[in-house]
Structure formats: C-alpha cells, structure tokens
C-alpha cells in the first residue's frame, strides 16, 4: 500500500494538493497521512490547538470524499503535530516510512499562509526519505501524458530514482521526455551517467530534447515545459550540487512559483 503524506494548513493550496493526489492515485491502494502542524511544542494553548486541528482534519476529509467520491482503495489517517513545521513533518515522513509527500505551492492570492511560502523550500531540504510532489494551486487535474526529466548528470541517477520515475510514468501510461540544457563543456562521467539513464528508461521515453541556454535555466525550462506540453516536471535534489545553485540564488523558488504543472522532486539521499 502506498503511503502518502499530505501536510495541510487548511488553505486552498493544501486542499488542492490533496485533491490532486487522490485523483492521481485513484486506482492505487493508498493510505493518506493528512498532517497539520497546529502549534509549537511550548504553546500554552496546545490542547485547544489540537482540538481545533482535529476538527479541521475531519472537515477536510469529508470535503475530499464529497468532491472525489468514495474510493475503497483509499484510507485516511489524520495527525495533529505540535512541533516546528518543516522538521516536524520531515520527522513524521521518516518515522512512518512515507513513499511520497505532496504539497501545494503558493498561490498568488495566498501570500500569508505559513506552510507554502519559503517553508515549502524548507520541506524540500528537510524531507530526504521520499520524493516530494509540488502541485500548483491554479491547475485542474488532468491525465499526465508527458513527464519531463532534466538533470546535468553530474552524478549517476540511482536505481531507486529511476524506479520512482517509472512508477509515475506507469500510473497513466505517460511518456518520459528527457531534457537537457546544452553546456559549453560536458565531462565524460556526465556523458556516461546520461547514457546509463537513457538506457534504463528507453522503453518508456521519447528522444532526448537538447535545448540551448536561453535567458537562464529557469526560462529555458519554462519555455520547454510550455512548448512541449509537459504535464509534470521531474528533477533530483542534490543538496551540494545541481540544486545548490538553484537554492542559493533563489531560482528553485522562482521556478516553483512560475510552473503551471506539478513539480516532482526526487531525493539524492533517500533514507
């Protein structure tokens, strides 16, 4: 049974992520762990916060069932946490052996929600035990026909990450579209890593798309996603390499807020 963690702050962001996950996995046996961080550990009103949180979680599940209908393949576990937001959710994911965490990105009109601003990037850093799927607020659910995968292939793509990518590819019989940005110099290890990856996904993949660098990597990726009608973008998070540039310059946050398709982030160091 697939174990799916969906943190919620009861915003439209988080509900949209839950709804998307329920639709995406409608044919899979899943247990959804819906977790609300309701207060800090030293909150004097902790019990009141937990009671209000439990009521909110009940209402959330009722709303979901009303919207998507009963599904006997899905069960729901609700948890109210009193902890630091990012670390509490990351610890829960690790302790309960989550297969996936699903969150919503920050919608334009929801600037003040605590979970989906900069804290979304904290979750990406903290949760290393499973992939993270970030769902844009503005999208409606639709069949995923094309999943784009992009990397600079500085490191080999692990078998576990290939399995995860092919799992998502198999959910709706999607096509994997390998995408690379042309760089001035590509070292031999990266060439071998890319070849190994392309060989591993060859049964499910289209021909690799090589793009010239436009006005930065973010704009190159966004144009590719738009022009090729990509339904989901997938990357691997390397804390000390490829994504370090993105996080250090705030580019991953920019990419996340501008993407109009779900963003699947795989971990390079699964626990």
Backbone as numpy.savetxt, mean C-alpha at the origin, in Angstrom:
# Nx Ny Nz CAx CAy CAz Cx Cy Cz
-5.79 -18.31 5.17 -6.63 -17.11 5.17 -5.76 -15.87 5.17
-6.08 -14.94 4.30 -5.32 -13.71 4.18 -5.61 -12.80 5.38
-4.56 -12.30 6.01 -4.70 -11.39 7.16 -4.41 -9.96 6.68
-5.43 -9.10 6.71 -5.32 -7.76 6.17 -5.55 -6.73 7.27
-4.56 -5.87 7.49 -4.66 -4.82 8.50 -5.12 -3.53 7.84
-6.19 -2.93 8.40 -6.70 -1.66 7.88 -6.80 -0.67 9.04
-5.79 0.18 9.23 -5.89 1.22 10.27 -6.98 2.23 9.89
-7.68 2.75 10.87 -8.71 3.73 10.58 -8.70 4.87 11.59
-8.97 6.07 11.11 -9.24 7.21 11.99 -10.67 7.70 11.77
-11.49 6.83 11.14 -12.90 7.09 10.86 -13.10 8.21 9.83
-12.07 8.50 9.07 -12.19 9.50 8.00 -12.67 8.80 6.73
-13.04 9.60 5.74 -13.39 9.04 4.43 -12.18 8.35 3.80
-10.99 8.86 4.10 -9.76 8.22 3.60 -9.70 6.76 3.98
-9.82 6.51 5.28 -9.64 5.15 5.77 -10.80 4.26 5.37
-12.02 4.81 5.30 -13.15 3.98 4.87 -12.98 3.58 3.41
-12.52 4.51 2.59 -12.32 4.19 1.18 -11.29 3.07 1.00
-10.26 3.08 1.84 -9.24 2.02 1.78 -9.85 0.68 2.17
-10.67 0.67 3.22 -11.33 -0.57 3.65 -12.28 -1.08 2.57
-13.06 -0.19 2.01 -14.00 -0.56 0.95 -13.25 -1.16 -0.25
-12.15 -0.49 -0.63 -11.37 -0.97 -1.78 -10.82 -2.37 -1.50
-10.30 -2.59 -0.29 -9.75 -3.89 0.06 -10.83 -4.97 0.04
-12.01 -4.65 0.56 -13.10 -5.62 0.57 -13.51 -6.01 -0.84
-13.50 -5.05 -1.75 -13.83 -5.35 -3.14 -12.69 -6.10 -3.84
-11.46 -5.67 -3.58 -10.30 -6.30 -4.22 -10.19 -7.78 -3.85
-10.48 -8.10 -2.60 -10.33 -9.47 -2.11 -11.67 -10.17 -1.94
-12.68 -9.77 -2.69 -14.01 -10.34 -2.49 -14.05 -11.84 -2.74
-13.15 -12.37 -3.54 -13.13 -13.80 -3.80 -12.17 -14.58 -2.94
-11.48 -13.90 -2.00 -10.48 -14.53 -1.15 -10.98 -14.63 0.30
-10.61 -15.70 0.97 -10.89 -15.79 2.40 -9.97 -14.83 3.14
-10.56 -13.87 3.84 -9.78 -12.81 4.49 -10.28 -12.58 5.90
-9.36 -12.22 6.75 -9.72 -11.66 8.04 -9.19 -10.23 8.05
-10.11 -9.27 8.14 -9.74 -7.87 8.18 -9.57 -7.43 9.63
-8.39 -6.94 9.94 -8.11 -6.40 11.27 -8.26 -4.89 11.17
-9.37 -4.37 11.68 -9.64 -2.94 11.59 -9.22 -2.31 12.91
-8.17 -1.48 12.85 -7.51 -0.99 14.07 -7.60 0.53 14.14
-8.04 1.00 15.29 -8.11 2.44 15.54 -7.20 2.79 16.71
-6.25 3.72 16.48 -5.43 4.24 17.57 -6.23 5.38 18.20
-6.80 5.11 19.38 -7.78 6.04 19.94 -7.19 7.03 20.94
-6.00 6.73 21.47 -5.39 7.67 22.42 -3.95 7.27 22.67
-3.22 8.13 23.38 -1.88 7.79 23.86 -2.00 6.89 25.09
-0.89 6.26 25.47 -0.92 5.34 26.60 -1.21 6.03 27.92
-0.81 7.28 28.07 -0.97 7.99 29.34 -2.21 8.89 29.36
-3.15 8.66 28.48 -4.36 9.47 28.42 -5.25 9.18 29.64
-5.57 10.18 30.47 -6.42 9.94 31.65 -7.85 9.52 31.27
-8.26 9.84 30.04 -9.59 9.46 29.57 -9.53 8.25 28.64
-8.58 7.35 28.90 -8.33 6.22 28.03 -9.57 5.32 27.87
-10.23 5.02 28.98 -11.38 4.11 28.92 -12.51 4.71 28.09
-12.74 6.00 28.25 -13.76 6.67 27.45 -13.38 6.64 25.97
-12.10 6.88 25.69 -11.63 6.87 24.31 -11.80 5.48 23.69
-11.51 4.44 24.47 -11.64 3.07 23.97 -13.10 2.71 23.70
-14.00 3.17 24.55 -15.43 2.91 24.36 -15.92 3.59 23.09
-15.55 4.86 22.91 -15.96 5.58 21.70 -15.37 4.94 20.45
-14.12 4.46 20.58 -13.46 3.80 19.47 -14.19 2.51 19.09
-14.56 1.72 20.10 -15.26 0.46 19.84 -16.59 0.70 19.14
-17.29 1.74 19.57 -18.56 2.08 18.92 -18.34 2.51 17.48
-17.27 3.28 17.25 -16.95 3.70 15.89 -16.59 2.53 14.99
-15.87 1.56 15.52 -15.48 0.39 14.74 -16.71 -0.46 14.38
-17.63 -0.60 15.33 -18.87 -1.33 15.03 -19.63 -0.67 13.89
-19.74 0.66 13.96 -20.46 1.40 12.93 -19.77 1.27 11.57
-18.44 1.25 11.61 -17.67 1.15 10.36 -17.94 -0.18 9.66
-17.94 -1.27 10.42 -18.18 -2.59 9.84 -19.62 -2.68 9.31
-20.58 -2.14 10.07 -21.97 -2.14 9.60 -22.09 -1.38 8.28
-21.41 -0.25 8.17 -21.44 0.53 6.94 -20.86 -0.25 5.78
-19.74 -0.93 6.03 -19.10 -1.69 4.97 -20.01 -2.80 4.46
-20.60 -3.56 5.38 -21.48 -4.66 4.99 -22.68 -4.13 4.22
-23.18 -2.98 4.62 -24.30 -2.37 3.91 -23.90 -1.99 2.49
-22.66 -1.51 2.33 -22.22 -1.01 1.02 -21.79 -2.12 0.07
-21.12 -3.17 0.59 -20.61 -4.22 -0.30 -21.40 -5.51 -0.21
-22.27 -5.63 0.80 -23.05 -6.84 0.97 -22.33 -7.87 1.84
-23.08 -8.87 2.29 -22.50 -9.95 3.09 -21.54 -10.77 2.23
-20.43 -11.16 2.83 -19.47 -12.02 2.15 -18.99 -13.06 3.16
-19.39 -14.30 2.96 -19.05 -15.33 3.94 -17.58 -15.72 3.91
-16.82 -15.16 2.97 -15.37 -15.38 2.95 -14.64 -14.39 3.85
-15.34 -13.34 4.31 -14.70 -12.27 5.07 -15.16 -12.26 6.52
-14.18 -12.12 7.43 -14.48 -11.90 8.83 -13.76 -10.64 9.28
-14.25 -10.06 10.40 -13.72 -8.77 10.85 -13.34 -8.85 12.32
-12.12 -8.39 12.60 -11.66 -8.26 13.98 -11.39 -6.78 14.23
-11.93 -6.26 15.31 -11.83 -4.83 15.61 -10.98 -4.62 16.85
-10.05 -3.67 16.78 -9.12 -3.44 17.88 -8.92 -1.94 18.09
-9.03 -1.51 19.35 -8.74 -0.13 19.74 -7.42 -0.10 20.48
-6.46 0.67 19.97 -5.13 0.73 20.56 -4.90 2.05 21.27
-4.20 2.00 22.38 -3.73 3.19 23.07 -2.21 3.19 22.95
-1.70 3.94 22.00 -0.26 3.88 21.72 0.10 5.01 20.77
1.39 5.09 20.47 1.84 5.94 19.38 1.26 5.40 18.07
0.83 6.27 17.17 0.11 5.82 15.99 0.93 4.86 15.13
2.04 5.34 14.58 2.80 4.53 13.63 3.41 3.30 14.29
4.05 3.48 15.45 4.70 2.34 16.11 3.68 1.33 16.60
2.53 1.81 17.09 1.50 0.90 17.58 0.95 0.03 16.45
0.69 0.64 15.31 0.18 -0.12 14.17 1.24 -1.08 13.63
2.50 -0.62 13.58 3.57 -1.49 13.10 3.76 -2.69 14.02
3.71 -2.47 15.32 3.83 -3.58 16.27 2.67 -4.56 16.13
1.47 -4.01 15.94 0.31 -4.88 15.75 0.48 -5.74 14.50
0.94 -5.12 13.42 1.14 -5.85 12.16 2.13 -6.99 12.34
3.22 -6.73 13.06 4.25 -7.76 13.26 3.77 -8.85 14.20
3.17 -8.47 15.31 2.74 -9.45 16.32 1.63 -10.36 15.80
0.83 -9.85 14.87 -0.30 -10.63 14.37 -0.08 -11.17 12.96
1.16 -11.12 12.49 1.55 -11.74 11.22 0.67 -11.30 10.05
0.55 -10.00 9.89 -0.26 -9.48 8.80 0.37 -9.80 7.44
-0.47 -10.07 6.47 -0.01 -10.29 5.10 0.01 -8.99 4.30
-0.79 -8.01 4.73 -0.91 -6.76 3.99 -1.50 -5.70 4.90
-1.03 -4.46 4.75 -1.65 -3.31 5.40 -2.21 -2.39 4.32
-3.45 -1.94 4.50 -4.12 -1.08 3.52 -4.46 0.25 4.19
-3.99 1.34 3.61 -4.30 2.67 4.14 -4.76 3.57 3.00
-5.40 4.68 3.35 -5.79 5.66 2.36 -4.81 6.81 2.36
-4.64 7.45 1.21 -3.79 8.63 1.21 -4.62 9.85 1.57
-3.98 10.99 1.66 -4.65 12.20 2.14 -5.44 12.86 1.04
-6.74 12.96 1.21 -7.57 13.66 0.25 -7.40 15.16 0.39
-7.71 15.89 -0.66 -7.47 17.33 -0.68 -8.26 18.07 0.39
-9.48 17.58 0.69 -10.30 18.30 1.63 -10.11 17.82 3.07
-9.20 16.86 3.27 -9.06 16.29 4.60 -7.65 16.53 5.13
-7.32 17.79 5.25 -5.96 18.18 5.59 -5.61 17.83 7.04
-6.58 17.82 7.93 -6.27 17.76 9.36 -6.30 16.36 9.96
-6.68 15.35 9.20 -6.73 14.02 9.79 -5.32 13.54 10.16
-5.19 13.00 11.36 -3.85 12.69 11.88 -3.21 11.50 11.21
-4.00 10.59 10.66 -3.41 9.34 10.18 -2.80 9.46 8.79
-3.34 10.31 7.94 -2.99 10.22 6.54 -2.27 11.44 5.99
-1.57 12.16 6.83 -0.71 13.22 6.35 0.70 12.67 6.29
1.62 13.32 7.00 2.99 12.82 7.06 3.06 11.45 7.71
2.05 11.13 8.56 2.09 9.85 9.26 1.95 8.66 8.33
1.38 8.85 7.15 1.34 7.75 6.18 2.76 7.32 5.83
3.67 8.28 5.70 5.06 7.95 5.40 5.74 7.31 6.60
5.30 7.68 7.80 5.82 7.00 8.99 5.45 5.53 8.97
4.22 5.23 8.53 3.80 3.84 8.44 4.64 3.08 7.42
4.95 3.72 6.31 5.79 3.07 5.30 7.15 2.73 5.90
7.69 3.62 6.72 9.00 3.36 7.34 8.91 2.30 8.42
7.83 2.33 9.22 7.73 1.47 10.40 7.31 0.05 10.07
6.39 -0.12 9.12 5.87 -1.46 8.83 6.76 -2.14 7.82
7.56 -3.08 8.30 8.50 -3.79 7.42 8.15 -5.27 7.29
7.09 -5.71 7.97 6.76 -7.14 7.98 5.82 -7.53 6.86
5.24 -6.56 6.17 4.29 -6.89 5.11 4.19 -5.72 4.15
3.66 -5.97 2.96 3.46 -4.86 2.00 2.41 -3.87 2.50
2.43 -2.68 1.91 1.44 -1.64 2.21 0.79 -1.22 0.90
-0.54 -1.21 0.90 -1.29 -0.73 -0.25 -1.94 0.59 0.12
-1.58 1.67 -0.61 -2.12 3.00 -0.34 -3.17 3.30 -1.41
-4.39 3.61 -0.95 -5.52 3.79 -1.85 -5.91 5.26 -1.91
-5.92 5.87 -3.10 -6.34 7.27 -3.22 -7.80 7.45 -2.85
-8.11 8.54 -2.21 -9.49 8.81 -1.79 -10.42 8.97 -2.98
-9.94 9.57 -4.04 -10.82 9.98 -5.13 -11.27 8.82 -6.02
-10.66 7.64 -5.93 -10.94 6.60 -6.92 -12.14 5.74 -6.53
-12.81 5.23 -7.55 -13.81 4.19 -7.39 -13.13 2.85 -7.66
-13.68 1.79 -7.10 -13.09 0.49 -7.35 -13.34 0.06 -8.79
-12.30 -0.46 -9.43 -12.46 -1.05 -10.75 -11.45 -2.18 -10.90
-11.67 -3.01 -11.88 -10.78 -4.14 -12.14 -9.37 -3.63 -12.42
-8.39 -4.31 -11.85 -6.98 -3.96 -12.07 -6.48 -4.76 -13.28
-6.34 -4.08 -14.40 -5.87 -4.75 -15.62 -4.35 -4.70 -15.76
-3.73 -3.57 -15.31 -2.28 -3.41 -15.48 -1.64 -2.97 -14.16
-0.63 -3.72 -13.74 0.16 -3.36 -12.56 1.55 -2.98 -13.03
1.94 -1.74 -12.82 3.28 -1.31 -13.20 4.25 -1.57 -12.06
5.42 -2.08 -12.41 6.48 -2.29 -11.41 7.71 -1.53 -11.88
8.24 -0.68 -11.00 9.44 0.08 -11.35 10.49 -0.03 -10.27
11.74 -0.11 -10.69 12.87 -0.22 -9.77 14.13 0.17 -10.52
15.18 0.51 -9.77 16.48 0.69 -10.43 17.31 -0.58 -10.37
16.78 -1.62 -9.72 17.37 -2.96 -9.68 18.78 -2.95 -9.10
19.05 -2.02 -8.19 20.35 -2.00 -7.52 20.53 -3.26 -6.67
19.42 -3.78 -6.17 19.43 -5.03 -5.40 18.56 -6.06 -6.11
18.84 -7.35 -5.90 17.95 -8.37 -6.48 16.54 -8.25 -5.92
15.55 -8.55 -6.73 14.17 -8.58 -6.28 13.95 -9.94 -5.61
13.59 -9.93 -4.34 13.48 -11.18 -3.59 12.34 -12.05 -4.12
12.47 -13.34 -3.87 11.41 -14.28 -4.28 10.10 -13.95 -3.59
10.18 -13.49 -2.34 8.96 -13.15 -1.62 8.25 -11.97 -2.27
9.00 -10.97 -2.70 8.38 -9.82 -3.36 7.83 -10.20 -4.73
8.50 -11.09 -5.42 7.97 -11.57 -6.70 6.68 -12.34 -6.47
6.63 -13.17 -5.42 5.40 -13.89 -5.09 4.26 -12.92 -4.79
4.57 -11.86 -4.04 3.54 -10.88 -3.70 3.02 -10.19 -4.95
3.92 -9.78 -5.82 3.52 -9.12 -7.05 2.66 -10.05 -7.90
3.04 -11.31 -7.98 2.28 -12.26 -8.79 0.95 -12.60 -8.12
0.89 -12.53 -6.79 -0.38 -12.72 -6.10 -1.37 -11.63 -6.51
-0.92 -10.38 -6.48 -1.80 -9.28 -6.89 -2.13 -9.39 -8.38
-1.16 -9.79 -9.17 -1.39 -10.00 -10.60 -2.46 -11.07 -10.83
-2.47 -12.11 -9.99 -3.41 -13.21 -10.17 -4.80 -12.93 -9.65
-4.96 -11.91 -8.81 -6.28 -11.61 -8.24 -7.32 -11.36 -9.33
-6.92 -10.61 -10.35 -7.86 -10.23 -11.41 -7.28 -10.51 -12.78
-6.34 -11.45 -12.84 -5.70 -11.79 -14.10 -5.11 -10.55 -14.76
-4.38 -9.76 -13.96 -3.77 -8.53 -14.44 -2.47 -8.81 -15.19
-1.99 -7.82 -15.91 -0.70 -7.89 -16.59 0.30 -7.03 -15.83
1.49 -7.57 -15.59 2.56 -6.80 -14.97 3.30 -6.03 -16.07
3.43 -4.72 -15.87 4.13 -3.88 -16.85 5.43 -3.39 -16.21
6.57 -4.01 -16.51 7.86 -3.53 -15.98 8.20 -2.17 -16.60
8.57 -1.23 -15.75 8.87 0.11 -16.23 10.21 0.56 -15.67
11.07 1.09 -16.50 12.36 1.59 -16.02 12.61 2.97 -16.60
13.36 3.75 -15.83 13.76 5.09 -16.27 15.21 5.02 -16.73
15.46 5.45 -17.95 16.80 5.36 -18.50 17.77 6.23 -17.70
18.87 5.64 -17.29 19.89 6.36 -16.55 21.18 6.35 -17.36
22.05 7.29 -17.08 23.26 7.44 -17.88 24.15 6.20 -17.81
24.26 5.62 -16.63 25.13 4.47 -16.48 24.43 3.40 -15.65
24.30 2.20 -16.21 23.68 1.08 -15.51 24.77 0.03 -15.26
25.03 -0.29 -14.00 26.10 -1.22 -13.66 25.65 -2.65 -13.91
26.63 -3.54 -14.06 26.33 -4.94 -14.40 25.42 -5.63 -13.38
25.64 -5.46 -12.07 24.71 -6.13 -11.13 23.25 -5.74 -11.35
23.00 -4.46 -11.66 21.62 -4.03 -11.90 21.06 -4.70 -13.16
21.89 -4.85 -14.17 21.45 -5.52 -15.40 21.06 -6.97 -15.10
21.87 -7.66 -14.29 21.57 -9.05 -13.95 20.31 -9.14 -13.11
20.19 -8.22 -12.14 18.99 -8.23 -11.28 17.73 -8.01 -12.10
17.80 -7.09 -13.06 16.64 -6.83 -13.90 16.29 -8.06 -14.75
17.32 -8.68 -15.33 17.09 -9.86 -16.16 16.45 -10.98 -15.34
16.95 -11.19 -14.12 16.39 -12.23 -13.25 14.93 -11.94 -12.95
14.62 -10.66 -12.68 13.24 -10.30 -12.38 12.34 -10.51 -13.59
12.78 -10.03 -14.75 11.97 -10.16 -15.96 11.73 -11.63 -16.31
12.72 -12.46 -16.05 12.56 -13.90 -16.30 11.54 -14.49 -15.34
11.59 -14.06 -14.07 10.69 -14.62 -13.05 9.23 -14.27 -13.30
8.97 -13.10 -13.91 7.58 -12.67 -14.12 7.15 -12.79 -15.58
7.95 -13.43 -16.40 7.73 -13.41 -17.85 6.36 -13.95 -18.25
5.84 -14.92 -17.52 4.54 -15.50 -17.87 3.40 -14.51 -17.69
3.59 -13.55 -16.81 2.51 -12.62 -16.48 2.79 -11.19 -16.92
3.90 -10.96 -17.61 4.35 -9.59 -17.85 4.29 -9.20 -19.32
4.09 -7.91 -19.53 4.22 -7.32 -20.85 5.70 -7.00 -21.08
6.03 -6.51 -22.25 7.40 -6.11 -22.55 7.78 -4.90 -21.71
9.03 -4.87 -21.26 9.50 -3.76 -20.44 9.38 -2.43 -21.18
8.94 -1.41 -20.44 8.83 -0.06 -20.99 9.99 0.77 -20.44
10.83 1.29 -21.33 11.96 2.12 -20.92 11.65 3.57 -21.28
11.72 4.44 -20.29 11.36 5.84 -20.50 12.55 6.76 -20.26
12.70 7.81 -21.05 13.72 8.82 -20.76 13.29 9.62 -19.53
14.26 10.10 -18.79 13.96 10.92 -17.62 13.41 12.26 -18.08
12.19 12.58 -17.64 11.56 13.84 -18.00 11.92 14.89 -16.96
10.96 15.60 -16.44 11.22 16.62 -15.41 11.21 15.95 -14.03
12.18 15.09 -13.78 12.26 14.38 -12.51 11.57 13.04 -12.56
11.91 12.17 -11.61 11.37 10.81 -11.60 9.87 10.79 -11.34
9.40 11.68 -10.47 7.97 11.69 -10.16 7.16 11.97 -11.42
7.50 13.01 -12.16 6.76 13.36 -13.36 6.86 12.27 -14.42
8.02 11.64 -14.51 8.18 10.54 -15.46 7.23 9.40 -15.13
7.19 9.02 -13.85 6.31 7.93 -13.42 4.84 8.30 -13.60
4.47 9.52 -13.23 3.08 9.95 -13.35 2.62 9.95 -14.80
3.48 10.41 -15.70 3.11 10.42 -17.11 2.96 9.00 -17.64
3.86 8.12 -17.21 3.78 6.72 -17.62 2.47 6.09 -17.15
2.12 6.29 -15.87 0.89 5.73 -15.31 -0.33 6.22 -16.09
-0.32 7.50 -16.44 -1.45 8.08 -17.16 -1.52 7.59 -18.60
-0.42 7.65 -19.32 -0.43 7.32 -20.74 -0.65 5.84 -21.00
-0.19 4.98 -20.08 -0.32 3.54 -20.27 -1.54 2.96 -19.55
-2.39 3.83 -19.01 -3.61 3.38 -18.32 -3.31 2.34 -17.24
-2.32 2.67 -16.41 -1.93 1.77 -15.32 -2.97 1.84 -14.20
-3.32 0.68 -13.64 -4.34 0.62 -12.59 -3.75 0.50 -11.19
-2.47 0.11 -11.08 -1.80 0.00 -9.78 -0.30 0.15 -10.01
0.35 0.93 -9.15 1.79 1.11 -9.23 2.45 0.37 -8.08
3.53 -0.34 -8.37 4.23 -1.11 -7.35 5.71 -0.75 -7.33
6.24 -0.53 -6.13 7.67 -0.28 -5.91 8.11 -1.01 -4.65
9.42 -1.13 -4.50 10.00 -1.72 -3.29 10.62 -0.61 -2.47
10.37 -0.64 -1.17 10.92 0.36 -0.26 12.26 -0.12 0.28
13.33 0.57 -0.12 14.67 0.30 0.41 15.03 1.44 1.36
15.09 1.19 2.65 15.35 2.28 3.60 16.66 3.02 3.34
17.63 2.35 2.75 18.96 2.96 2.60 19.40 3.06 1.14
18.43 3.03 0.23 18.87 3.10 -1.16 17.85 3.84 -2.02
17.13 3.11 -2.88 16.32 3.73 -3.92 15.31 4.73 -3.37
14.59 4.33 -2.30 13.57 5.21 -1.77 14.14 6.26 -0.83
15.39 6.09 -0.41 15.99 7.10 0.48 15.98 8.45 -0.22
16.27 8.44 -1.51 16.23 9.68 -2.28 14.83 10.27 -2.26
13.82 9.40 -2.44 12.44 9.87 -2.47 12.03 10.45 -1.13
12.33 9.72 -0.05 11.93 10.20 1.27 12.73 11.44 1.66
14.02 11.41 1.41 14.86 12.52 1.80 14.45 13.82 1.14
13.98 13.77 -0.08 13.58 14.97 -0.80 12.06 15.19 -0.78
11.35 14.32 -0.08 9.91 14.45 -0.02 9.21 14.04 -1.30
9.92 13.33 -2.20 9.33 13.00 -3.49 8.29 11.89 -3.37
8.52 10.93 -2.47 7.54 9.85 -2.33 6.21 10.40 -1.84
6.26 11.41 -0.97 5.03 12.03 -0.50 4.33 12.73 -1.67
5.10 13.39 -2.51 4.53 14.06 -3.68 3.92 13.04 -4.63
4.63 11.95 -4.87 4.12 10.91 -5.76 2.83 10.32 -5.21
2.82 10.05 -3.90 1.66 9.45 -3.27 0.43 10.35 -3.37
0.61 11.64 -3.13 -0.54 12.55 -3.15 -1.02 12.83 -4.57
-0.16 12.65 -5.56 -0.56 12.93 -6.94 -1.06 11.70 -7.69
-0.71 10.52 -7.22 -1.15 9.31 -7.90 -2.66 9.18 -7.83
-3.24 8.74 -8.92 -4.69 8.51 -8.96 -5.02 7.03 -9.01
-3.99 6.20 -8.75 -4.18 4.74 -8.71 -3.59 4.22 -7.41
-4.02 3.03 -6.97 -3.44 2.45 -5.76 -1.93 2.24 -5.89
-1.23 2.42 -4.77 0.23 2.40 -4.72 0.65 1.25 -3.80
1.19 0.18 -4.37 1.61 -1.00 -3.61 3.10 -0.88 -3.29
3.43 -0.82 -2.01 4.83 -0.69 -1.58 5.26 -1.98 -0.91
6.25 -2.62 -1.50 6.78 -3.87 -0.96 7.99 -3.56 -0.08
8.19 -4.39 0.93 9.30 -4.16 1.85 10.53 -4.94 1.40
11.68 -4.32 1.52 12.94 -5.02 1.20 13.43 -5.85 2.36
12.86 -5.65 3.54 13.32 -6.36 4.74 12.14 -6.95 5.49
11.38 -7.88 4.89 10.25 -8.48 5.59 10.71 -9.27 6.79
9.92 -9.21 7.88 10.28 -9.93 9.08 9.54 -11.26 9.14
